[in-house]
Structures are given as C-alpha cells and as structure tokens.
Amino acid sequence: MGTGSARSADTRHRGPVAEARQLFPDVWGRVRAGGLRGIPVTLAACAGILVLQLLQHRHATTGWVDRLGAVYANLPWWQALLRTPLSLFLPDPELPVWGLVLQVVVVFGIAEATVGPRRMLAVALLATLAGTGFARCCLWADPRWPLALPHADLLVRDTGPSAAVVGLGVYVALRHRAWWTAGAIVAAMVLEAVSIPNLAGYEHLAGVVLVLLLAAARAMGRGGGADSLAR
C-alpha cells in the first residue's frame, strides 16, 4: 500500500480526538498565515451585519432595509432572489447581534482561509437559498406532510446567515476529511429540527442536506470515494 493510501486509511479510521488535533491546528495555521488580510470577505460581512443591524433599528431606514433585504416565503421568486444576497447578512432584530457576528467571524473566516472567498460565498448563498426554498415548499405543501409548519410560522421574515454558517461548517469539515466533525454538525441539526420544529431549524437542515448533496456529486464526478471530497 502506498503512502497516499495509508494516509487515507488512517484519516478514515481516526477518532474524534485525533481528528480535532489534526483539523484545528491545520485550520488555525492557515488563518494565522494570512492574518486579517487573508479574510477580507469575512470582515466585510461582519461590518455589513453591524451596519444593517443599526439601520433596521432606525425609524428612518427600517422600511428600506426590509424592502431591500427581507425575504418572506410568500414573495415572488424573482423578488426573493434579488433580496437573498443582502438577506444573508441581515440579522434577526430580536436576536443578539454579537453572537451572530462571532459565528460569522469563526465559520466564515475558517472557510475563507481554507477554501477561498469565492467558494465560501457560493456555498453560503446556496445553503441560504436551500433554506428559503424549503420554506416555500412548506408553504405550498399539504399541512399533513411530516415537515409541515403552520402558515403563520412560514410568513415570518427569513433572514440571517445561520443556514450559511451551518452549511459552511459541514463543507469545510468534509474538505478536511473531518468526518466526526461533519457528523456532529449534521446530528445537531437533525436534533434541532426534531426537538424544536420551527422554520429556522428546518432551514438549517435544508442547508446541510444541500451541502451533502454537493459533496456527493463532487465525489462521484471525481471517481467516487470519500477521499475525493477533499481534492
């Protein structure tokens, strides 16, 4: 067996502790090497979240923020798509913004440093769109289907980077062959959706499912096998 095959086998069979010891120093080393100049998109995203948070709490600008970035499941598709890029960074006005900024700094920063800004933004937008699409499916579906939610829950404002954060977490973990980390995130999202059935939990799960499908398609396109996810 060659060196590459031995390394692949060791990666597949290592436990969560060994995985963490290899994953986090590697990621942290890449982040430190680039410094703040290595994550400009992440810093811009955090600044955008803080600015939007201020604007949406000002009487003179809250209407404009809602019209430009607020997505609702009953909006026309074209309008929802136009608002999605801004909605990704528009925080929920009822949640503490600093916790959200911390999530973005950590997860977006790691993703930008390891997979690059373009791929990071692409995965973030796709995960967000998956959540929005799921909300629309719930709105149109029969109320008796297993994942149905009350229409009132589906018509709330659907904004924020939470689905993108979860999707990027799974994506980066898969790229680093961190199977335990990816599995832990997926399990947490399933537990959230089952224990507290709400739109946010279902959208997080939808973002995760999309990333898993993208990873599977990538693996199949590169000849199959778990190791092809990280190429």
Secondary structure, DSSP 4 states (H G I P E B T S, - for coil): --HHHHHHHHHHH--HHHHHHHHHHHHHHHHHHH-GGG-HHHHHHHHHHHHHHHHHTSTTTHHHHHHHH---TTS-HHHHHHHHHHHTT---TTS-HHHHHHHIIIIIHHHHHHH-HHHHHHHHHHHHHHHHHHHHHHHHS-TTSTT---HHHHTS---SSHHHHHHHHHHHHHHTT-HHHHHHHHHHHHHHHHHS-SHHHHHHHHHHHHHHHHHHHHHHHTTSSGGGGG-
